[in-house]
Amino acid sequence: MDTKVQSALNEQIRAELHSAYLYLGMSAHFSEQNFDGFAHWMKLQADEEVEHAMKLYAHVLRCGGHVELKAVEAPPKKLGSPLSVFQAALAHEKKITGMIHKLFDLAREKDDYATELELQWFVNEQVEEEENAGRAVEQLKMAGDSTAALLMLDHRFGERGG
């Protein structure tokens, strides 16, 4: 495995684990505010991000590379309204999408076809991630300051399957 690709994959593993930590923090925030549905949604996101990290971890090892686990930064301590939290989640997913695209470009540049094919799944996954977070943001914007609407959305988000 090319050393630049390996290094970039290790950084992506760190980013995916950071995403999990970020969503876990958001889940705790919502639990503390008695928004159990939003908490459930974010907990499932955290679990998904760990799966993404492990998918990359396995790929590096399958291709004879070296996994170098890096420190994961703590999530923010202060979070705001449901809308602002989901806006932060959407912004984060857009950042991850950019990282995946750069990684895909690097794999292509280095003629690393196995990594390019592995990353195709992530490219498609990021479309879904941004779509889901974007839909949540738009629904929360529509709810505005209505407690009834927020509670209805909280209930609906709690129905998300894993």
URBEL-V131557 format. One record per residue. OMEGA is omega in radians with two decimals (* if undefined). D_LAST is the distance of its C-alpha to the last C-alpha in Angstrom with 1 decimal. Layout:
{{OMEGA D_LAST} {OMEGA D_LAST}}
//
This chain:
{{3.10 33.3} {-3.06 35.0} {3.11 35.1} {3.11 34.1} {3.13 31.0} {3.13 30.2} {3.14 30.8} {3.09 28.6} {3.09 25.7} {3.08 26.1} {3.12 26.1} {3.06 22.9} {3.10 21.3} {-3.13 22.7} {3.12 21.4} {3.09 17.8} {3.04 18.1} {3.10 19.8} {3.13 17.0} {-3.14 14.7} {3.11 17.6} {-3.12 18.1} {3.08 14.6} {3.06 15.0} {3.10 18.4} {3.10 17.2} {3.12 14.8} {3.11 17.8} {-3.13 20.0} {3.09 18.1} {-3.14 18.0} {3.13 21.7} {-3.13 22.4} {2.98 20.6} {-3.03 18.1} {3.12 15.3} {3.08 13.0} {3.10 13.7} {3.12 13.2} {-3.13 9.7} {-3.12 9.0} {3.10 11.0} {3.08 9.6} {3.07 6.2} {3.13 8.9} {3.13 10.9} {3.12 8.8} {-3.11 8.6} {3.06 12.3} {3.09 13.2} {3.12 12.0} {3.13 14.2} {-3.10 17.0} {3.09 16.9} {3.10 17.1} {3.09 20.2} {-3.13 21.5} {3.14 21.6} {-3.14 23.2} {-3.11 25.9} {3.12 26.8} {-3.10 26.9} {3.08 29.3} {3.14 31.5} {3.13 30.8} {3.07 30.7} {3.08 27.6} {-3.13 28.8} {-3.08 26.4} {3.13 27.5} {3.12 27.3} {-3.11 24.4} {-3.14 25.6} {3.06 24.6} {3.11 22.7} {-3.14 25.0} {-3.10 26.2} {3.07 26.8} {-3.04 24.4} {-3.09 25.3} {3.05 24.2} {3.14 20.8} {-3.10 22.3} {3.11 23.7} {3.13 20.5} {3.03 18.5} {3.09 21.7} {3.10 21.6} {3.12 18.1} {3.11 19.2} {3.12 22.4} {3.13 20.6} {3.10 18.5} {3.09 21.9} {3.13 23.5} {3.09 21.0} {3.11 21.6} {3.11 25.3} {3.13 24.9} {-3.13 23.1} {3.11 25.9} {3.11 28.6} {3.09 27.2} {3.12 27.2} {3.12 30.7} {3.11 31.8} {3.13 30.6} {3.13 32.5} {-3.10 35.5} {-3.12 35.6} {3.11 35.2} {-3.04 32.1} {3.14 30.7} {3.13 28.1} {3.10 26.6} {3.12 27.0} {3.09 25.1} {-3.10 22.3} {3.08 22.1} {3.10 22.0} {-3.13 18.3} {3.08 18.0} {3.13 20.3} {3.14 18.1} {-3.13 14.9} {3.04 16.9} {3.12 17.9} {-3.13 14.3} {3.13 13.8} {3.11 17.2} {-3.11 16.7} {3.13 13.7} {3.12 15.5} {3.10 18.7} {3.11 17.7} {3.12 16.7} {-3.11 20.1} {3.11 22.0} {3.11 20.7} {3.04 21.6} {3.12 24.9} {-3.12 25.6} {3.13 24.9} {-3.12 27.4} {-3.11 28.8} {3.12 28.0} {-3.14 26.6} {-3.14 25.7} {3.11 23.8} {3.13 21.9} {3.08 21.0} {3.11 20.0} {3.10 17.7} {3.13 16.3} {-3.14 15.6} {-3.13 14.0} {3.11 11.7} {3.13 10.7} {3.14 9.5} {3.10 6.7} {-3.13 3.8} {* 0.0}}
//
